Each structure stands twice: as C-alpha cells, then as structure tokens.
C-alpha cells in the first residue's frame, strides 16, 4: 500500500507512542488479559492511522475538456452559484464530501497552469453545512486549462479536519490527477466550473479521485 508523504511523520510518532505505552502497560499492569486487550486496541488504532494516509495509484483516462474528481467521496452539491472570490460571476458548483475513511489526498481535476492559490483561515463548521464553502478554513486554487479556461477547486476543512496541505503555487504547470495536497481528517472539496458544463454525476454518486469523470466542459 502506498502512503502519502503527509503521513510519514504522524505514523512514525504514533508508532513510537504506542510502543512506549505498551511497554509501560506490560511492565506495570499485572492483569494479563488487560495487557493484551490494550495491545490489540492500540494495534487497531495504529492500523487505522496508516490506512487514513494511504495514497493509491490512479490512472487518469480523460480528455482535455473532462473534469475528474479531485478526491474520493460522495457528491453532495450540484448547483448554480455566484462565486465571489475569483470569478465574481455565476458558476456551476460540484461539491464532494469525504468521510474519515476516504482517501484524503487532493488531486488536480484538470491540467494547466496555476493562476491563483490562496489560503483562508476560518471556522470549522461541519463540511456539509451550506456556509462551509465561504466561512470555513480553506484554500482556493485556480488552474487555467488551455482548452476550457480557468477552473477553481477549493479544499475545505470540516469540524474534524484541522489542517489543509496545499502544494499549488502560482505559475506551476500541473498534470490532471497529480497530487495537489491533503486534508487531514474529514473534509470537502468544491469545484467551480463554467455554466455550460455537462455534469456526468448526480447527488449521492461515489467518486474516485483522479479517475471518476464528473463533468465535461463544452468547447
């Protein structure tokens, strides 16, 4: 299983803490069965941490005017909205919610040049809250696709997520499906697309980051 680089330090520290705790429990707790219950529980906890930071290889099979899902999760919003931060006009918003069990790596939904990348410190409302896109801690990235023009995707921290890693820098040339960052422990990603976009998913659909084609932009 491939692991995301954001997990290396956390996994190492978690292993160290678990080993120390198990050492002291086995040294000073004389109840044999309780020792082994603690060992099993701590081992399960460690395996869950490792599982959270998995980073499966994905094969992108999309046309230049296709938009692929940036994350694994469930489609929770498909609607026309006014986007006030960058476009300052109406866009089609598609939102994908990630549970703590989903892969949390963020991938570029399209290829092109990064025009905009900005971090906003904000609240930590639950990720499915209607205002989370505007009020929560978030990063907004705009990639200029040479065929369809600029596309925005926004990483949003939720009630559990407390840190967003964003690798995008203005001027970067990025590949569709490439690693764009990571959101630690539960969150959501919004995409803002042209209004004439043909949506290929419906609310409730499950997506695989870097693989699922969620929309096609007519050119």
QUINORBEL-V861586 format. One record per run of one state. SS is the DSSP state (H for helix, E for strand, - for the rest). FROM is the first residue (numbers start at 1). TO is the last residue. Records with the same first field share a line. If there is no record, write none. Layout:
SS=FROM-TO  FROM-TO
//
This chain:
-=1-2  4-4  29-31  53-53  55-65  69-72  84-88  99-104  108-111  121-122  124-131  137-137  146-148  158-162  167-172  175-178  185-186  194-196  200-205  208-212  218-219
E=3-3  54-54  66-68  73-83  89-98  105-107  112-120  123-123  136-136  138-145  149-157  163-166  173-174  179-184  187-193  197-199  206-207  213-217
H=5-28  32-52  132-135
//
